[in-house]
Amino acid sequence: MRAFLICTLIVFGLVGCSPSDKMQTNSNTDSVDLILTNGEVYTFSWSEPNGNGEPSDQAPFNNSRWVPDATTIVIDKGKIIAVGDDAIRSEYESSAKKVIDLKGNIVLPGLIDSHVHIAELGEVLSRANLIGVKTHQEAVERVMNYAKENNIKEGEWIVGQGWDEGAWADNYPTRSILDKAFPHNPVVLKSLHGFAVWANSKALVAANISASTQSPVGGFIVQGENGLPSGILLNRATTLMMDAIPPASDQVFEQWVLAGLNRMANDGYVAIHQAGADSRHINAFESLHRQNKLPIKVYAMISARDSELVEEWISRGPYIDPDGWFDVRSVKAYYDGALGSRGARLLDDYADQPGHKGVSGNQYGYNQVLVKRLMAKGFQVGIHAIGDAGNRETLDFFAEYFAKNPEAKSNRHRIEHAQILHPDDLPRLAELDIIASMEPAHAVEDKKWAETRLGPVRIAGAYAWRDLRRVNTKLILNSDLPGSDHSFFYGLHSAVTRKDKQMDPEDGWYPEQRLTAEETIFGFTRWPAFASFRENSMGQIKVGYAADLTVMNIDPLNMSSQQPSRLLNGKIMMTLVNGSVVNN
């Protein structure tokens, strides 16, 4: 069997097959930096599966079981110079500066999270973390514990994040419960996905938000008794409060960014795509890059809402780092809001709020002229679109622009989330060469209320991964952290089972939209490498590619079909970027 596997790797363009069944890719046996040996390696250098999720003939898949296609990886000067079996180890071992015995652990191409908010992850790690709270009182108690543990003084701002705006949309809390717990501190609690804010009276006063304050276009200030602000601000109204919070110093912000990147390195990721990098993000990334402190690679998507930054980059044009650590060649724009807060733009009324269709376009701060200027300068554009109307109008925008500028179609533009699609629009992404950037966890987290928002008909076009794959849409998978748990194992479990962490529902939520484990791993490796124009150096374990690798203690391909509930127990053992171990 081993000889068969080694010989078949000729097809992958990795090696030749000698009479001794030795895989050899480089006859130069001068000193090499590192050998990884005794691993179970999946190179993912074979052709991708078809739209139904069936593996290609080149894939190491036989009799319904996956078989690792290498055991040894040889690395020098940050790149992979050989991939093979024990014979390769024997050839290079005497000249290696270091040998790591992987002890049978699984090796995949380095994981890439293609839609993150990295400073917010660092901020959550250092501020009041409300992810997973079930009740208003539980949220308050967490904030009280945070204030006590951090010795927050009277008058100081308290900021937290993580309560679920979708789950609480029919029972939003008010400022009164926060006023009672924090009479002397302004308190601002951002929601899980950032489309809602919960504040107390001190914070409202500091932000000059009163009964006479008008809701901004694309946003809503929820009113309570006597027309006074209740303490909840939705969609674009959140900026009224967020802008009032004293900004963190540049040093603290950079620490948040670094903390977020280090956490991702620990969790197996070799690269991230920052979705919406404003001036502070760019400055922090550039500073860390200059200091050689970036633990993992960064693909920055400039925030189209930062007009000053956008004008600067229109003047400069895209930046491609020759060393691959920090690229600035993409832009993030926002077309509509979120489904949970009823901000996503729908073609028809919300099923649970007649007369309301959400907000989009100019109402939501989408500057069509600016986005076109960026596209004309060669930037990739990723547009946040959630609702079926939001997605249709975004596709119409791309189609209109491509009709006049056909060369722009090749810039691998993206729709971020592509969450709800009308059946007529499903094939249009592939027709326009638009990448669907989607989050497996969103489906299993939103299932509690998504059908209530959409009704039984429209829900069929929501989180429709399989339908998109069947019409040949390019798909990348990600977490949208910190709005969702960014664990690869959680994302994989969500994609292949359509179940939450409690294994609910028993048969999966609309299970016909499930992905296979192979597709999911492609979605976290090769496909996001393509989306960031790095497909010739990342996403595969292949000679000449960067030695960006993720080592874990479970076989995600076989476990997904045999014992999927155990995926959530997976652990990252090692993360390597350019051949250096970066996790602690």
N, C-alpha and C positions, 0 to 999 in steps of 0.2 A: 504493500500500500504506500509506504514512504517513497519508494522509487517512483511509483506512479505520480505521486504528488509533485515530486521534484521535477520530473520531466514535463509535466503539464505546465509548470511555471514558465517554460519557454514561451508559451502563448502570451503570458503577461508582460513579456519584454523585460524580465528581470535577469534571467540567467540562461546558460546553456546546460545541457545534460551530458556529462562525460560518461565513459564506460564504467567508471567507479561510482556512478550516481552522485557525484559531488557537485553541488551548486557553486559556481564560481563566477564572480562579476568583476573582479579586479585582481590582476596578477601581481600588483605591487604590494609587497609584504613589508615595506618600511614601517616604522613605528606608527601605530594608530592610537587614537585617544581612548576608545572605549569599545568593549564587546559586551553585548547583552546576550546571555545564553540561557539555555534550559527554560525557554519561554514557550508559550502557546500563542503564536503570532498569526494574526489575520491581517494580511497586507492591504486588503481592499484595492488591489491593483487590477482587479478583473472588471469586466463590463457591468454596468448597472442593471438592476432588475427591470422587467417590463412594467407597464402600467397596472397590471393585475398583481404585481408583487412577486412574480415568478423569477427565481434566480436565472442568470444567464448560464449558458453551457460552460463558460469559463470559470464559473464560481466553484470553490471547493466544497461542493454540496452533493452528497451521495446518499441514497437510501434514506432520505428525509433527515439527514444529519450533516451538520457542518464539521469540517475537519480543518484545523489550523494548517496554513500553508508554509510555515517556516518555524524554526526554533531559535535562530541566531540572527542578530543584527550587529553589523560592524559600523562604527561611527568614527569619523575623523574630521576635524576642523568644522564641526557643527553639521556635517552632512552624512547621509547614509552612503557607505561605499560598498557594502555587500549585504545580501540577505540570503539566508539559506538554512542548512541543517548543521549537524555536529561537525561535518567535514570542513565547513567554513570556519567554525570556531577553531578547529585544530590548525588550520592554515595560518590564522592570524594571532592565535593566542600568545605565542612566544614573543611577539613584537608589541603586544598591547600594554599601554600604560595602566589600564584598569580593566578588570573583568567583573561584571555583576551577574551573579546567579539569580535568575528570576524565579527559581523554585516552582516552576510550573504555572506561574500566573499568566493571565491573558494580556496580550499587547495589541492595542488598536492604534491606528493613526491618531495623532493628537486631536482631542475634542475641541470644537469651536462653537462658542455660543454667539449666534449671529444677530442677537437683538438684546442689548443690556443697557442698564442705566447704572454705570459702575460707581459713580460718586454716591448715589443714593444707597447702594449696597454698603459702602463704607460708612455712610451716615447712619444707616439702620444698625450697623454693628456697634456704633458708638452712642446712639440715642435710644429713646424709648421704642422698643420693638413691639408692635401690636399684631404681628402676623399670627393668625390662628385664634385670635380672641373670638369668643362666641357671643358675649353679651356686652352691653354698654358698661355695666358695673365691672366686669372683668378687665375691660380696657382701662378704666379709671384706676383700678387697683395696680395694674402693671405700671402705669405712669407714676403713681404714688411711690411704688417701690423703686422705680428708676430715680425719682427725685431724692429719695432718702439715701440710696446707695451712692449717689453722686454729689450729695451735700449741696443741692441747689438752694441758693439764697433767695430770700424774699425779693421780688421784683425782677428776677432773672427769667428770661424766656425758657419755656419748656416745649420741646418739639419732639414729636413721635410720628410713626408711620406704620401702616399695615392693616387697619380695619377694612373689612370687605364692603365696598360701596354697593356692590350688587346684592349681596345677601341682606344688607340692611336697608335697601332702597324703599321698602314699604314701612319701615319703622326707624327712621333716622333718629339719633339721639339729639338732645338740645344742649344749649350752653349751660343750663341750670345745674346739671349734674357735675359739670366741670367747675362751675362757680363755687359750688359747695365744697368741693375737694381742694380747690386752688384759688382762694379768694385774693391772694396777693401776688399771683404770677400770671402773666399772659401765657396761655397754653394753645398750641396749634397742633392738631393731629391729622396728618395727611392719610388719605385712604390707600388701600392696597395698590391700585393702579394709577393713583394720582389725579383722578377725575373728581374728587370730592375732598373737602376740608371740613374738619370739625373744630370749632374754636370756642373759647370762653369769652365772657364779657370784657375782661381786661384786654384780650387780644383784639376784639372787635373795635374797642375804643382806640387802641393804638393804631389800627389800620383805618380809622375814620369811617367805619362802616356803621351806618345808623338806619333808622326807619326811612329816611329821605334818600338813601343811596340807591341809585338806579342800577338794576342788573345790567352788566355789559352785554353787548351783542354776542350771542353764543354761550352765554352763561346765565346762572340763576341764583339769586340770593333767597334762600328759603326763609319765609316769614313765620313767626310764631304769634303769641298773643299780642294784641294791640298793634299789629303790623310791625313789631320789632323783629330784627334779625334773629332767627332761631339758633344760629351758631353753625348752620350747614351752608356751605357754598359749593355749587356744582359747576363742572365743566370750566368754561373760560372765566367764571367768577372767582375761581380759586386763586387767580393771580392777584386779586385785590388784597388777599390775606398774605400770600407767600411773599409778595414784594415788601410787606411791612416788617417781616422778620429781619432782625439785624443779620447781615451776611457774615458767614464765617470768614475768617482771615484767609488769605491766599495759602498760608502755611497749613492751616487746618484743612482746607479744601483739598490740597495736595495729599495730605495724610489720609483723607477719606478715599481718594482715588487709589492710592497705593494699597490701602487696607483692602479695598474691593478687589484689586488685581491679585493680591496675595491670596485672598480667599479663593478666587477662581483657580489659581495655580494649585492650591491644596486640593481642590475638588476635581482635578483632572483636566482642566482646560488649558490649552496652549495659546489660545487667541480669543479675542472678543471683538464684536462689532458694537461700538458705542452709538446707540440710536439717539441722536440729538445732542451733539457736542457743542456747547456754547463756548464763549471766550474763555471762561474759567477752566473748562475741560481741556481745551486745546493748550492753554498755558501750562496746565499741570502735566499733561502728556509730554509736551515739549521739554519741560524742566526735568522730568524723570528720565526721558530719553537722553538728554545731555549728560545726566549723571550716571548713565548706564544702570538705572534702577528699575527699568521696566522688567518685571518678572515674566510676563507673557506678551504676546504681540497684540497690537492695537490697530483696528481699522476704524477710523473716526468718520462718522456721518454728521456733518455740520448741521446745526440747528437752523432751519430756515427762518425761525423766529428771532434770531440774533442778527438784525439787519446790518449792524456795523461789521460784524464778523463776516457775514456773507459778502458784503462789498469788498472787503479785504481779499477774500479768496477768489472772487470773480476777477480781481486784478491779478492775483498770483497764478490761478489755475490749479489743477489737481497736483498733489505731491505724492510721488511714489518713492518710498524709502529704498535705496539700493540694497540695504541690509535686511529689509523685510520686517522691521520692528514697528514702524509707525507710518501708516498711509493715511492721507487725507484726500480722498477722491470721490466722496459720496456726500449726499445731503439728505437730511430727514425733514419732511414737511408733514403737516397735519391737515387732513381733509375733513374729518368729523370726530365726534367724541366717542365715548365708550357705551357699550350696550347696558352694562350694569346700572349706570347713572342715567340711562335713557338719553344719552347724547349722540349715540350712533344714528346716522341719517338713514331712515327707512323709506322705501317706496310707498308703503301704506302705513296707516297709523299703528302705533304700538298696541298690541293686543290687550295690554293691561293699562293703557292710558289713551283712550279714544281722543282724537283731535290733535295728537302730538306725534311728530315724525322725527324728532331729533334736530341736530344742527350740523351745518356743513359749509364748505366753501368759504367765501369771504366772511360769513358769519362766524366762522371758527378760526379765523386768522390765516386762511390759506391765500397766499399771494401768488396768483398764477403767473403774473408778469415776471416776478423775481425767479420763480422756479424755471421758467423758460430760459431766462438769461443764464442760469446755472447750467442747464442742459446744453445750451449753445457753447459753453466753455468746456464741455467734455465731462462734466460731473455726472456720475450715476445719481439717480434720484430714488429714494425710498419714501413712498407716501403712505402715511397712516390712514387706513380706510377700514371701517368695521361694518357698517350697515350695507344692505343691498343697494340702496341709492348711492351711498358714499362710494362703494366699489364701482358701480356703473359709471358714475360721473368721473371717477378717477380714470377708468379705462377709456372713457370718451376723451378725456384730456390727453392721454397718451396717444390715442389714435389720431386725433386732430394734429398734434405736434409732429408725429411720425409722417403723416401724409405730406407735410411741407418740408420735413427734414428727415428723410429716410435713413440717413447715416446714423442718426441718434439712436435708432432701434438697437444697435449693437452694443450699447453701453450698459446692458444687463440691469435695467431699471427694475425696481421692486415695489410691491405693495406690502406694507407692513401689516400683518394680521390677516387680511383677506378673509375676514371671519364669516360674513354672511353674503352669499352670492345668489342672485336669481339664476335659475337654470339656464336662461338664455345667455348669461354672461360667463358661465363656466368655461367654455372653450376659448373665450377671448384672450385670456392671459397667455395661453400658448401661442395663439395667433399673433399676438403683439410681442412675443418674447419677454414677457414680464415674469419675474420670479415671485412666487408666493412665499412670503416669510411668515411662518406660522408657529404657534406654541401648543404642543400637545397637552400641557397641563391646563391650558385655558378651558378646554372642552370638559374635563372631568371636574374642574372647579366651578364652572359656570352652569353646569347641568341642573343645579338646584333651582335656578330661576330663569334660565335662558328661554325655555319653551313658554314660560309665562309671558315673557316679553314679545315673543314672535308668533306664538300659536303653532298648531300641529303641522301646518303646511310649510311655512317658511323655515322651520327648524331643519327641514331636510337639506337645505342649502347652507347650513351653518357648520363650521369646523369640518368641512367636507374634503378631507385629505385624499381619500380613495378616489372620489369623483375627479378631483384635480389631477391626480396621477394618471387616471385612465385617459384623459384628454391631453396627456403629454406636457402638463405644466411643470416647469422647473420649481422644485420645492426645497426650501431650507427650513430647519427646525431650530427652535431656540426657547428661551425661558421668559423673556421680558422681565428679568429680575430688576428690583427686588419684589415685583408684584406677584411672582410665583417662586416656589422652591426651585432653585436652579440645578439641583442634583441631576446628573445625567441618568441615574437609575430611575428617578421619578419620571423624568421626561420619557424614557424608554418604556416604562411600565404604562404610562398614560397612553402612549401611542399604540402599543400592541394589544392592550386590553380594553381601553376606553372605560377603565374603572378608576375610582379614587383610591386613596391609601387604605380605606376601610373595606376595599374590594367590593364596592357598591357601584352600580347594580350587578347582580350575579352574572348576567350574560353580557355586560358591557352596555354603555350608553350609545345607541345607534351603532352597533358593532360592525355594521357593513362598511363603516368608514375607517376601520382600523388599518394601520400600516403593519408591515412585517418588521422584524428586528433588523434585517439587512437594510431595508429602506430607511429605517430610523437612524441607523449608524451612518449611512450615506448622508442623511440629513444633518448630522452633527459633525461631518468630516469633509468628504469630497465635495458635496454640493455647496456648502458655505465657502470652501476654498475657491470654487468657481465664482461664486457671487462676489468675492473680493479680488478677483482677477489673479489669484495665486494658485491656480490649479496645476501649474507646472513646478511648484515647489512645496506645496502642502497638501494634506488630505489623503496621502497614500504612503505606505511604507515601501519605498522604491529607491533604487540606486540614483543618486544625484539629488534627491529631495532632502529638505531640511529634516534633521533628526528630531522631529516634534512627535512625541509618543505619549500614550496614556496606558498605564499598567493597572490592571484591576484584578480582583480575586475571584471573579465569576466569569463564566463564558456567556456573554449576553445573547449570542445567537441561538445556542441550544437551550439555554434556560428559558428563553422567551416562549418557546413552544412546549417545553416539558414541565416547567415549574414556574410560571410567570409571577406568582405571588412572592417568590424568593428574590426577584430582581431588586426589590426595595432594600434588601439586606446587603447589596453589593458595596464594596469599599474600594476606594482609589488607593493603590499601593505606591505609585510613583508617577510623577509628571516630568517629562523631559522636554526642554525647549532648546533647539540647536545643540542637542546632545548633553545639556547640563540639567541636572536634577534641580527643580525649582520649588518643589513642595517641601514643607517642613515636617 
